[in-house]
Amino acid sequence: MPEAEERITEAELEVMEVLWDAAQDLPAREVARRLEQSVGWNKNTTYTVIKKCVEKEAIERREPNFQCHPLLPHLLPAHQGVA
């Protein structure tokens, strides 16, 4: 298992929660749309956080359409492993 679980930030957790709640891979644009509605982030903010999650091996990028696939199990409780 990647060590990202120990280093995940609050912002990265927001992205992970969207993916966990969806229970399926989502295109990055859909993650951005959901986070714009729920926390007010713009698309660029979401894409930057997704990129950081990919770098930490918390999310895998899949084609087509930049599908985001969570590599970490859902964290319980929500604050566990948050930096």
N, C-alpha and C positions, 0 to 999 in steps of 0.2 A: 504494500500500500504506500502511496506517496506520502512524504512527510508534510505536505501542504496543510493537512488537517490541523497541525500544530501552529501554523503561521497565518491562517486565514484572517483577514481583516473584517471589520464590520461591513465595509462596502462590498467586499467579495462575498460575504455571507448573504447580502441582499440578492446578488445574482444567483447564488446557489439555491436560495429559498425559492426563487421563481422556477428554476429547473426542477427542484424536488417536488414542488407543488404541481407542476405540469405532468410529472410522471412519464415524460417522453422527451425526446430531443426537440429543441426549439431553434428556429433560425435566430441569429443575433438580432435581427430587426424586430422580432416578436418579443424577445427579452427586453429590448430597449423600449418598445411600446408599453409593455406592462410596468416597467420601472418608471417611465414617465408618468403614468397614471397613479401609481402607488406612492412614489417618493419624490416625483418632480424632476428626476434627472433628465438631461438632454441626451440625445443619441450618442454624442461623442464621449460623454462621461461613461455611459454604459459600455461602449466599445473598448474604452481604455481599461475598465475594470475586468471585462471579459479577457482581454489580452493578458492582464496580470494573472488571472486564473489559469489561463492556458500555460503561461510560463511556469507556474507553480504546480502544474500537472493536476489541478483540481477540476479542470474542464478539458475535454478533447474537442478539437475543431474537426468537423466532418463535412464533406461536400456531398451534395450540392447545397448552395445557399448558406454556407457558413453555419451549419447546424451545430448547436452547443450540446454536448453530452457530458453530464456530470460524472466524474471519476471517483468522487468521495461519497461515502454513505451519508445519509441525513444525520446531522449532528444533533444529539440530544444530551443534555438540555441545550437550548439555543446558544448560550454563551460559551459552551465547551469548545476549547481550541481557538477562540477568537483572540486576536492580538490587539 
